[in-house]
Amino acid sequence: MSKNTYFHIIYDGPSLDSNEMDIKELAPALLAIAEALEETNRIFNRGRADISVNVKGSFKTGCFGIDLSVTQDLLSNLLNFLKTDDVVSGATLIAYLGFGIGVTTTSGKGLLHVIKWLKNRNISKITTEEDKATIFVDEDFLTVEKEIIELLKNYKIRKAIEKAVVTPLQNEGINSFSCSDQLQDNSDTKFFDITAEEIEYFVAPEPKDEEIDENTYETNLQTVSVSFLESNKWRFTDGSNTFHAKIADKKFIDQVQNNDISFAKDDIIRVLLHTKQTLTAQGIKTDYTIKKVISHRSAARQLSLPME
């Protein structure tokens, strides 16, 4: 079962008077809009429905406008196990993001509205009551659906919004971004507008790094390269992974630098290794630190002889 929902976006400015827009600017913006909708669908429908975003047509205006259609498909193999009333509709997903004017939400506000209202101000607190959430900035506040808070804190969606709004408006001659979910041929169509002066509000903030795991254990490592720079980061392999590790064993470093220990490529050391995993905006990052070098053996292999 499929259902189509339509919304419209317009980029406007002197460089678009000819109704033409550089595809290198347009294509990434459209892909970002599709990505934001797909992620929103994933959050709220959790595999119960798929959506696709298609370009339908364009406005006949002195700017550059596009009609987009969102097709929502309920997964046929699940139809016997879920109620279609539980699926968040494409129109509601559009309203949550703010690409529509919010007629399908009781607050009339979506993510774009919230970001524009915040103006990069720090949120003091967020309170929730039933299906509503109230965002406070000191004495100022805005009440929206609770679902929109999920979008506000989702870095992937915020980054997609940045690509759809900020990146095109950074180009000279493109002054505004507008969107609506009303019929585009209606003279009373209402649009939500973002001007080039407001794009700084829509730059996605970088999420704080989150420590997710930490461990210390004994293991054997083989040297790949040795460094005597201040960071003391050497390159090792454990047989399956190659990585840089900081050596925090000062006694061992002093012995190497004083030539008390000779080191060659592929030598093996047994160490007390500390690993720390951090979740960053780019994904999981692992830092390696050698707390103590327990033993060292040459890489030169020797044949076993029956010595008495």
WOHU-V664640 format. One record per run of one state. SS is the DSSP state (H for helix, E for strand, - for the rest). FROM is the first residue (numbers start at 1). LEN is the number of residues. If there is no record, write none. Layout:
SS;FROM;LEN, SS;FROM;LEN
This chain:
-;1;1, E;2;11, -;13;1, H;14;3, -;17;6, H;23;23, -;46;3, E;49;9, -;58;6, E;64;11, -;75;1, H;76;3, -;79;5, H;84;3, -;87;3, H;90;8, -;98;13, H;111;8, -;119;6, E;125;5, -;130;2, E;132;6, -;138;2, E;140;6, H;146;7, -;153;2, H;155;15, -;170;6, E;176;5, -;181;11, E;192;4, H;196;7, -;203;7, E;210;16, -;226;7, E;233;5, -;238;4, E;242;6, -;248;2, H;250;8, -;258;10, E;268;13, -;281;2, E;283;15, -;298;11
